[in-house]
C-alpha cells in the first residue's frame, strides 16, 4: 500500500511540474510577443513622426 502511495505522489508531482512547464512556456511566449509588439509600435510611431516633418 505504501508503494502505491509513493507512486501516486510521484505521478502527481510529475503532472504538476509538466503543467507548470507548459504554463511557463506559454507565459514567456506571451511576454516575448508583447515586447516585440511594443518595440514594433514604437519604431512605427517614430517612422511615422519622421515622415510628417
Buried (B, 14 or more C-beta within 10 A) or exposed (E): EEEEEEEEEEEEEEEEEEEEEEEEEEEEEEEEEEEEEEEEEEEEEEEEEEEEE
